[in-house]
Amino acid sequence: VEFQNRGAAHTHGVYWTTKSIEEMINNNTIRSDVPDPNLEPELYQMVMTYQIHTCNAKCNGPAPTGERCKKGFPRPYSPRTYYDHQSFRYTYRCINPLDRWVVPYHAPTLLIWKAHMN
């Protein structure tokens, strides 16, 4: 555990799995959406509390209208999740305006961890 300048505890961890990233994305294990508050109220609260990106000086944001900050937000709209070989990043399914600001997460871990993850 390390403590950042503002005193917040910060850790780095590794999660081993037998499934590939593609498999976890395809079966909705890794998500990047705002859950329906009526169907997943606790997950909705965790995502809204911990997984919404807000631009600041550290990401050179907020970005000018029509552009993205250095962290890639707001994300582009996309009907599906796919790997972009040019940017070496995943483009996550993004169909709603608020989804554009969600940092990808693993729902079971987020519900236990109750803190930001990426």
C-alpha positions as CSV (number, residue, x, y, z in Angstrom):
1,V,0.0,0.0,0.0
2,E,1.3,3.5,-0.9
3,F,-0.2,6.8,0.1
4,Q,-0.8,9.4,-2.6
5,N,-0.1,13.1,-2.1
6,R,-3.6,13.7,-0.8
7,G,-3.3,10.9,1.7
8,A,-5.5,8.3,0.0
9,A,-4.3,4.7,0.2
10,H,-3.4,3.3,-3.2
11,T,-2.6,-0.3,-4.2
12,H,-1.7,-2.2,-7.3
13,G,-3.1,-5.7,-7.7
14,V,-3.2,-8.5,-10.2
15,Y,-6.2,-10.7,-10.9
16,W,-5.5,-14.1,-12.4
17,T,-8.2,-15.9,-14.3
18,T,-8.4,-18.8,-16.7
19,K,-10.5,-16.7,-19.1
20,S,-9.2,-14.2,-21.6
21,I,-10.0,-10.5,-21.5
22,E,-12.2,-11.1,-24.6
23,E,-14.2,-13.8,-22.8
24,M,-14.7,-11.7,-19.7
25,I,-15.9,-8.8,-21.9
26,N,-18.2,-11.0,-24.0
27,N,-19.9,-12.6,-20.9
28,N,-20.2,-9.2,-19.2
29,T,-17.7,-9.9,-16.5
30,I,-15.8,-6.7,-17.4
31,R,-18.2,-3.9,-17.9
32,S,-18.1,-0.2,-18.7
33,D,-21.7,0.9,-18.3
34,V,-24.0,2.5,-15.8
35,P,-26.2,-0.3,-14.5
36,D,-30.0,0.0,-14.3
37,P,-30.7,1.3,-10.8
38,N,-33.9,-0.7,-10.6
39,L,-32.3,-4.0,-11.5
40,E,-28.9,-3.6,-9.8
41,P,-29.3,-0.9,-7.2
42,E,-26.1,-1.6,-5.2
43,L,-23.9,-1.9,-8.3
44,Y,-25.5,1.3,-9.7
45,Q,-24.5,3.1,-6.5
46,M,-20.9,1.7,-6.6
47,V,-20.4,2.7,-10.2
48,M,-21.8,6.2,-9.7
49,T,-19.7,6.7,-6.6
50,Y,-16.4,5.2,-7.7
51,Q,-16.3,4.6,-11.5
52,I,-17.3,7.9,-13.1
53,H,-14.4,9.8,-14.6
54,T,-14.2,13.5,-13.9
55,C,-11.7,15.5,-15.9
56,N,-9.2,17.6,-14.0
57,A,-5.7,19.0,-14.4
58,K,-4.1,15.5,-14.1
59,C,-5.8,14.3,-17.3
60,N,-5.4,17.7,-19.1
61,G,-9.1,18.2,-18.8
62,P,-11.7,19.0,-19.2
63,A,-11.1,18.5,-22.9
64,P,-12.4,21.1,-25.4
65,T,-15.8,20.3,-26.9
66,G,-15.5,17.4,-29.4
67,E,-12.1,16.2,-28.0
68,R,-11.1,13.8,-25.3
69,C,-8.8,14.1,-22.3
70,K,-5.6,12.1,-22.1
71,K,-7.5,9.3,-20.3
72,G,-9.8,9.0,-23.3
73,F,-12.9,10.6,-21.9
74,P,-15.6,11.1,-22.9
75,R,-15.4,7.7,-24.6
76,P,-16.8,7.5,-28.1
77,Y,-20.2,5.9,-28.7
78,S,-19.9,2.2,-29.8
79,P,-22.5,-0.5,-30.2
80,R,-20.0,-3.2,-29.1
81,T,-16.7,-3.7,-27.3
82,Y,-13.6,-4.4,-29.4
83,Y,-9.8,-4.2,-29.3
84,D,-8.4,-1.3,-31.3
85,H,-5.1,-2.5,-32.8
86,Q,-4.0,1.1,-33.6
87,S,-4.4,2.5,-30.1
88,F,-3.7,-0.8,-28.3
89,R,-6.8,-0.2,-26.2
90,Y,-10.2,-1.6,-25.8
91,T,-13.1,0.4,-27.0
92,Y,-16.0,-0.5,-24.7
93,R,-19.7,-0.7,-25.6
94,C,-21.1,2.7,-25.0
95,I,-24.6,3.5,-26.0
96,N,-25.8,6.0,-23.4
97,P,-24.4,9.5,-22.7
98,L,-23.4,8.7,-19.1
99,D,-21.6,5.5,-20.2
100,R,-19.1,7.7,-21.9
101,W,-17.7,8.6,-18.5
102,V,-17.6,5.1,-16.9
103,V,-14.2,3.6,-16.1
104,P,-14.3,-0.2,-16.9
105,Y,-14.9,-2.4,-13.9
106,H,-15.3,-6.0,-12.7
107,A,-18.7,-5.9,-10.9
108,P,-18.2,-8.7,-8.3
109,T,-14.9,-7.0,-7.2
110,L,-16.4,-3.5,-7.2
111,L,-19.2,-4.7,-4.9
112,I,-16.7,-6.2,-2.4
113,W,-13.9,-3.6,-2.8
114,K,-16.1,-0.5,-2.7
115,A,-13.4,1.6,-4.2
116,H,-12.3,2.8,-7.6
117,M,-10.6,0.3,-10.0
118,N,-9.3,0.3,-13.5
